[in-house]
Amino acid sequence: MMTSAEMDEAEVVIDHDDTVPLHRDVEVQVYKRRWWILFVFAGLGFMQCAVWNTWGPITSSAKTAYSWDNAEIARLSMWGTVTMIVGLIPFTILLQRKGLRVAMIVTSFFMALGTLIRCFSQDEEVFTILANIAAILNGLSGIIICTAPSLLSSTWFPPKERTTATGVGCTFNQLGNAGGFFLGPLIVKSPNNSSKNGTDPNATLFLMGDEPDPAEVDVLRKEIMDYMWITAGICVAFFIFTIAYFPSKPKKPPSLSANLHEETRPLLADLKLISKNCNFWTLLIPYAVTIGLNVAWSSVLDINVMPFNISQDEAGWLGVYVTFGSVAMALIAARFTDILFGHIKLTIIILMGIATTGFTWFLLLMNRCLPFSKVQMYISVIIGASFNYACSPLFFELAVEIAYPVSEGVVGGFLTLFWNIAGSCFLFSMQGIKEDVVWMDYVLAVQGMLVIVLVAFVKEEYKRTQLDRPIEGESDEVSDEDRTT
């Protein structure tokens, strides 16, 4: 039990001239239903990224069925990052003013609508237009998915589970990459009459110089349409789940810091605090560079490895392995951080060091500086991408700690904005460089080294956690109404 002194109102200094009043008599409570909330959020995150990664894993089939080229494939991926940048401010305002429930209903509606409209026509011109519109809607739906993991974890989860919950929210979005890499090639077969020999990665090459067989085009379009209907059905189901039960917050907060954010702060006030926080910006830049470039690169992985006789199916499985490795490492790192809190910066540097080693190995293989083998390529890519993405939830949580008392949603908005700018620049560059792909590998290796140097200058601060420690673990029991759920 808390002493009378602890029950008195206290003031905690957050910044040089900012104080936050805390009431130690706030009753905190942890609810079992938090796992349903996390399931729905993670499921929507999974599908959002799976839809975003629709075309990369079936590049050859899409080129054959709809006469697309690498630029069109990259453009469909680029919409996801561009629309996030454009829609970030209004969606952040929506999240802050209306709460998680309204924001998630809008998110799930855009996902359901975007996947449904792709099912309307198989005509080449019409389908291409609808695919681009769907990519825009799906990109808008990704804003809340990418900005809210830390807000959701702080709203529903106690301090000892926050980083883990943030990790689940982030990594299931990344796990959607595996959904795209697995479901796409599973449902849509590779063209039978195409051969990729690496001489022209911008187009599918046909044996004897012939045009694609019209019968095969029809088959591929039908399989692609089956894929569209499957994703639409799943997204509609999660839209129904969200409407059925997804409250903005529990009746009682799980921590003191969560209680502080129950009274909405003006967005301008949060922006003012962030603008003055140099330490936050020092962390923001390396996060944006490494996450933005790697997420964008994963969507065009098939194009990157195409010149080295890696088939569409092989690239798809490589994407699956990379994604599962990324999710596993991120969850391990997040759980490790919850158990041994206070070493996020060091953990990020170690993970990025291993990731950079993997990407450098990949670069040397792709440049033929080392004897090329598919086994080494698989291992180097999995190591680089997995350990790189493992840093994502750690960056998120450290940014929230450094920026506190700024709302987690606003912090997530800034992180999302800047990594999407980095990702958009990467994908936009493909519009002018259509044949050479080795430049991607140089970018991956160099960014890892840059991130390590920048993170070293970050001052490690845990402002939010310091507020929760006095009562941590005192009110973990479940309320009576939850005992029956």
N, C-alpha and C positions, 0 to 999 in steps of 0.2 A: 504493500500500500504506500501511496505517496504521503509525505509529511505535509504539515500545514504550510510550511515555507514553499514547498514545491507547488502547492495549489494556488499560491499568489500569482498575480499577473507579473510577467517578466518582460524585459525588453532585450532583444538580441541584436547586436550590431551586425549588419549584413555588408555594408559598404562604408565608405568614408563618411557619408552624410545620410545614410539610410538606416532607420531602425524599424524593427517589426515587432509589434506587441503580440505576446503569446499568453494564452490562458492555460495554465497547467491543469485546470479542472475539466478540460475538454474530454468527453468520454469517447474513446476510440473503440472500434469494433471491426473484426474481420469476418467476412461472409463467405460461405461456401459457394454461393452463386458467382463469385469472382471467376471461377473456372469456366462457367458457361460464357461469360462475357469475353474471356480470353480466347475461348474456342471460336466464337463467332468472328471476333476481330482477326484472329490468325487465319481462319478459313477464307475470309474476304481478302486478306493480304495475299494468301496463296494464289487465289484465282486471279487477282489483279495482275500479278507478275506473270502467271501462266498465259494470260491473254496477251500481255505485252510481248511475251516471248513466243508468240504463235508462229511467226514466219521464219525466223532464223534457222530453227531446226529442220524446216522443210523447204529450204531455199531452192533446191533443184526442182522439186515438184511444183512450187509456185511459179518459178520461171517458165517451166514447160506448160503449165495449165493456163497462165495468164500473160505470158510474154513479158514478165517483169525482168529487171536487171538488178544488179547489186545496189544501185542508187535507190531504187524503189523499196527494196527490203530494208535498207538503212533508214529511209524516210519514214516507214511505218513504225520503226523503233524510235526514231527521233521525235515523233509527235508526243510520245509519252513524257519526254523531258521538257519539250517546249511548252506544252499545255500546263505542266506543273508550275513552270516559271510564271506564266501569264495569270493563272488562276490562284496562285499561292496566297496573295493578300486577301481577296474576298473569302476564300475558304478558311483562312486563319481567323478572320473576323467572325465568320459563321461558327467556328468551333468555340471561340471564346465567349460569344454572346449567347448562343443557343445550347451549348453543351455537346457532349458526346453522342447522345441519342439522335438528335436532329442531324448532326454531321454525318453519322454512320448511315442513317436512312437515305440521305442524299447520295452518299458514296455508293451504297449497294444498288440504288435505283439507276445511277449512271452505268454501273457495271452490267446490270441486267439489260438495260436498253441498248448499250453498246454491243453486247454479244448477240442480241436478238436481231438487230438490223443487218448483221452480216449474213443472216439466213434468208434474206428476201429474194436474192437473184444470183444466178450463176453466170449471167452475161458478163463478158470480160470488162467492158467499160463501166457498167453499173456496179459490179462487184468491187472493182478497184476504188471507185468513189466511196462506196459503203465501208470498205475496209479502212480507208483513211478517216472517215467520220467516226467509226468505231474506235480507232486508235486514239482519237482526240478525246472522246468520252471516257475511255479507259484511263487515259492520262490524267484527266480531271479527277477521276475516282481515286487515283493513287495519291493525291495530295494528303488527305486525312490519314490514309494508311501509313504514309511515310512520316508524317509529322506527329502523330498521336501515340506511338508506343509508350513513351515515357510518361505522358499524361495519363494514359489508361493504367499503367502500373502504379503510379503514385496515388491515383484516385481509388483503386480497388485493392491494392496489395500492401502488406506491412513492409517495413524497411528491410527485413531480412530476405524478402522475396522480390524486391523491386527490380534489381538488375536481371534476375532470371526471367521475370515476366516481360521486361523490356526486350530481353534476348529472344524470347518466343515470338513477340510481336514483330520484331525485325526479321528474324530468320525464316519465319514461315512465308513472308513475302519473297525472300530469296529462294525458298524451297519451291515456290511457283515456277522458277526457272527449270527445275527438274521436271515439273509437270509438263512444261512445254517441250522439253527435250525428250521426254518419255512418250507422252500421248501423241505428239505430232507424228514422228516416224512410225509409231505403232499403228495409227489409223490411216495415215497417208503414205503410200509406198513411194519409193524412189522411181524415177522414170526408167523404163526398161531400155529405151533406145538412146540413153545419154551416157556420155563418158566424160569424166573430168580428168584431164591430164595435166592440169596446172598451167597450160600455156596462156589461157585467157580466163581468169577467174571472174570476169565481169559477165559472162554469159554461159549458158549450158551448151555444150558442144554435142552435136548429133553425128552419129556415125554416117559416113558417106556424104556428109554435108546436107542431108535431107532435113526438111522441116519436120516438126513433131507429128506423129501419127494422130489424126483427128480422133480415132477411137480411144487412144490412150489419153488424150486431152480430156475427153468426156469422162473417162474413168477417174482421172485425177481430180477433176472438178467435183464429181460426186463424193469422192472420199474427203475432199476438203470441206464440202458442205456438211457431211456427217460429223466432222470435227467441230464445225461451227455450232451445230445443234447440241452436241454434248456439252460444250462449254457454256452455251446459253442456258441449258437446263440446270446446271450446277449453280450458275450465278443467280438465276431466278429463285432457286431454293434458299440461297443465303439471304436474298432480299426479304423473303418471307420470314426467315429466322430473325432478322434484325427488327422487323416490324413487331413480331410476336413478343420479344423480350430483349431489350437492350437499354436499360435506364442510364441516364447520364452519370449518376453517382449513387453510392449506397446511402442509407439513412444516416449512418454514423461513419465518420472518416476512419481510415485504418491507421492514421498517424497524425501528429500535430502539424507537420508541414502540409499534409493534404487538407487539413481543416483551414489553414491559412488561405488556400486558394479557392475555398468555397465562395468567398466574396470576390466577385470578378473584378480584376484590376483593369483600368482603362488601357487599351492597346498602346496609346501614346506614352503612357507612363512606363510600360515595359520596354518600349523601343528606346526611350530615353536612358533607362538603366543599361541596356545592352550596348548602346552607342558609346557609353563611357567605360565599358569593361574591356580593356585592352587584352586581358588574359583570355577572355572568351574568343576574341578575334584570332588570337594566336593559335587556338585550338581549331577554330572553324576552318581555316585555310587548308591544313593538312587533311582534315576529314573530307572536305569537298573534293579535293584532288584525288585522293585514293579511292573513295567510294564511287564518285561520279565516273571516273575513268574505267574502273573495273566492272561496274554494272553495265555501262554502255558496251564495253568490249565483250561481255558475256553474251549479249544479244546478237553479235555478229561473229561468234566463235567459228561457225561453219565457214564463213568467208575467209577468216584468218588462216585456217588449216587446209583449205581447199587445194592450194597449189602443191601440197605435199602428199597428194594421192590419198587424202582422208575422205572417205565417202560420207554422204549425208547421214547414213545410219551410224557410222563410227563417230562422227562429230556429235550426233545426238547422245550417244552413250557416254562420250567424254563429258558432255554437259551435265548429264545425270550424276556422274561420279564427282564432278567438281562441286555441284550444288549440295549433294549429300555431305561431302567433306566440309564445305563451308558451314552448313547448318550445324553439323556435329561439333566443329571446333568453336563456333560462336556460342553454342549452348554450354559447352564445357568451360569456356572462358568466362561467360556470364555467371555461371554457378560458382566457379572458383572465386570470382570477385565478391559475390555475396557472402561466401564463407570466410574469406580472408580479405576483408574490405580495407582499403587504404593504399592499394598498390596498382591502381588503374594505369597510371602513366608508364610505369615500368613494364607492365604486362603488354601495353600497346607497342612499346619499342621492341620488346622481344618478339612479339608476333609479326611485326612489320619486318624485322631483320630476317626471319625465316622466310617470309613471303618474298622479299626482295631476292633472296638466294634462289628461290624457285623460279622466279621470273627471269633472272639473269641466266640461269641454266637453260630455260626455254629459248631465250634470245640466241644463245650460242648454238643451240641445236638448229634453229630455224635459219641461221646464217651459215650453217655448215662449218662453223668453227670447231664443232665437235662432231664425231660420226653420228649421223642421224639414225634414230630408231624410234618406232612408235611407242615402245615401252617407256623409254626415257621421256618422250614428249608427254605421255599421259602423266607420269609421276611428277614432272616439273610443273605442269599446268595445275594439277590437283594441289600440290604443295603451295604454289604461289597464290592461287585464288582462294583456297580454304583458309590459310592463315591470314590473308589480307582481310577477308570478310569477317573473320572472327573478331576483328577490332570494332566493327560497326556498333554493337550495343554498348561497348565500353566507351567509345567516343560520345555516344548519346548520353550516357549517365554522367560522365565527367563534365560534359557541357552543361547539363542541368544543374549539377552541383556548383559549378563555377558561376553560372548566371543567376542563381537563386537570389532574391525571391521572384524573378521573372517566371511567368507561367511556362510549364513544360510544353504546352502547345505552341507558344511563341518561339521558344528555343528550337523545337522541332521544325517549325516553319523556316527559320533561318538556315538550319542544317540542310533541309530539303531543297530550299532555293539554290543554295550555292553548289551542292553536289549535282543538281540538275543542270546548272550552267556549265559545269565542267563536262558532264556527260554529253550535253548538246554540242559543245565545241568539238568533242571527239567524233561524234556521229556526223556532224555537219562537214567535217573535213573529208569524209568519205565521198561527198558529192563531187569533189574535184579530183580526188585521187582514187581511181576506180580499179587500177590493176595492181599496183604495188601494195602489198599488205605487210611487209616486214617492218615498216615504220611503227605499226602497232606494238610490236614486241619491244622496240626501243623505248617507247612511251611507258610501257608497263614497268620495265626495269628502272628507268630513271625516276619515275614518280615515287617508287618505294624508297629510294635513297633520300629523296627530297623530304618525304614525310617524316622519316626518322629524325632528320636534322631539325625540322620545325617543331616536332613534338618535344624535343629536348628542351626547348625554351619555354614550354608551358609550365606555369606555377600550379602545382597540384593543390586544389582547395576542395573541401567537403562542407560547404555552408549548410546545405539542407540536412544532411545526416547528423550534424552536430545538434540540430534542434530536436531531432527525434530520439536521440540516445538516452535522455533521462528517463523516458517511460517505455523504452523499447522492450517488448516481450511481456508487458504487464496486462494487456487486454486482448489476448489472442483467442479467447473463448468464442464460440459461435452463439448467435442470438437464438432465442426460442423458436422464432418463426423459421429459421433456417434448419432446425433439427429435423424437420420433416421433409426437407428437399434433398 
